[in-house]
Amino acid sequence: MRQVTALCAAAGIALSAIATVSPAEAAFHIIKWSGNDLCQVWDESVPTKPWPDNYKAVSRPVASFDGAVAVKAHLLKKGVCKI
């Protein structure tokens, strides 16, 4: 179990290092996973797509992470997302 946790932590650190971009290039979307209606902020500068691929974008592109969090909060209030 410790190996899995360490592997996940290392992958997260590596992915965040790869995904570092200037704020002007950053584009974020809110994606909604089908089946459970959970939403999350997705950074489009990440070189991979979310896995599994049972999701859809439920927002327009947002320039900043803070802006994307505000959009997610609005979608939560409207009932589009559960969490």
ZITA-V423433 format. One record per pair of residues at least 12 apart in sequence whose C-alpha atoms are under 10 Angstrom apart, sorted by the first residue. I is the first residue (numbers start at 0). J is the second residue. If there is no record, write none. Layout:
BEGIN
<<I	J> <I	J>>
END
This chain:
BEGIN
<<14	45> <14	46> <14	47> <15	45> <17	44> <17	45> <17	46> <18	42> <18	43> <18	44> <18	45> <18	46> <18	47> <19	44> <19	45> <20	44> <20	45> <22	62> <22	63> <22	64> <23	62> <23	63> <24	43> <24	44> <24	62> <24	63> <25	42> <25	43> <25	44> <25	45> <25	60> <25	61> <25	62> <25	63> <25	64> <26	41> <26	42> <26	43> <26	44> <26	45> <26	59> <26	60> <26	61> <26	62> <26	63> <26	64> <26	67> <27	40> <27	41> <27	42> <27	43> <27	44> <27	45> <27	58> <27	59> <27	60> <27	61> <27	62> <27	63> <27	64> <27	65> <27	66> <27	67> <27	68> <28	40> <28	41> <28	42> <28	43> <28	55> <28	56> <28	57> <28	58> <28	59> <28	60> <28	61> <28	62> <28	63> <28	64> <28	66> <28	67> <28	68> <28	70> <28	71> <29	41> <29	42> <29	55> <29	56> <29	57> <29	58> <29	59> <29	60> <29	61> <29	67> <29	68> <29	70> <29	71> <29	74> <29	80> <30	49> <30	53> <30	54> <30	55> <30	56> <30	57> <30	58> <30	71> <30	80> <31	53> <31	54> <31	55> <31	56> <31	57> <31	58> <31	79> <31	80> <31	81> <31	82> <32	49> <32	51> <32	52> <32	53> <32	54> <32	55> <32	56> <32	57> <32	80> <33	52> <33	53> <33	54> <33	55> <34	53> <34	54> <35	80> <35	81> <35	82> <36	54> <36	78> <36	79> <36	80> <36	81> <36	82> <37	54> <37	75> <37	79> <37	80> <37	81> <37	82> <38	54> <38	55> <38	56> <38	57> <38	71> <38	74> <38	75> <38	79> <38	80> <38	81> <38	82> <39	56> <39	67> <39	68> <39	71> <39	80> <39	82> <40	56> <40	58> <40	61> <40	64> <40	65> <40	67> <40	68> <40	70> <40	71> <41	56> <41	60> <41	64> <41	67> <42	60> <42	61> <42	62> <42	63> <42	64> <42	67> <43	60> <43	61> <57	70> <57	71> <57	74> <57	79> <57	80> <58	70> <58	71> <58	74>>
END
